[in-house]
Amino acid sequence: MEKEKLMLDLKSKLDGLAVVPFGAYQKLMEFMEFKTFRKGDLIRSSGEKEQYSYYLFSGILAFEKEGMLERLFFEDQVAFDSHAYQSGFPSQYNLIALKDGLMSQLSHNDELKVLNKLPEFNRLSLALQQKAKDTEDLWY
């Protein structure tokens, strides 16, 4: 799927949290990557730093630790180990795909650049962080 179409889809999904002009999403394209994944793919290994946050367009991802599923991530959720992402410490979880899907990924460093260069995303960023925290609180 074409990157601009994916950004338009992303905008339509996120406008409910905070409306950002499409022109800003077009500028965001330089920072984001889109990846497909297959059931069984290892997205990130435990022991690695959480350098990315992943927005799920489709599919299911999960945290796995010692053979046990610890947390699931579904369509329209941001998947990442928030503690590892914010602290810079390695994650204790494997991030694995349970169902084929599509995701966008944004590195922690690029997130900081986006918020600096494209301040129209600040409100949306806060709303996504709160949504991720609320969802995380349901699991732990």
HELIX and SHEET records of a PDB file:
HELIX    1   1 LYS A    3  LEU A   14  1                                  12    
HELIX    2   2 PHE A   22  LEU A   28  1                                   7    
HELIX    3   3 SER A   82  SER A   87  1                                   6    
HELIX    4   4 HIS A  108  LYS A  117  1                                  10    
HELIX    5   5 PRO A  119  PHE A  121  5                                   3    
HELIX    6   6 ASN A  122  TRP A  139  1                                  18    
SHEET    1   A 3 GLU A  33  PHE A  37  0                                        
SHEET    2   A 3 ASN A  94  SER A 107 -1                                        
SHEET    3   A 3 LEU A  42  ARG A  44 -1                                        
SHEET    1   B 4 GLU A  33  PHE A  37  0                                        
SHEET    2   B 4 ASN A  94  SER A 107 -1                                        
SHEET    3   B 4 TYR A  52  LYS A  65 -1                                        
SHEET    4   B 4 MET A  68  PHE A  73 -1                                        
SHEET    1   C 4 GLU A  33  PHE A  37  0                                        
SHEET    2   C 4 ASN A  94  SER A 107 -1                                        
SHEET    3   C 4 TYR A  52  LYS A  65 -1                                        
SHEET    4   C 4 VAL A  78  ALA A  79 -1                                        
END                                                                             
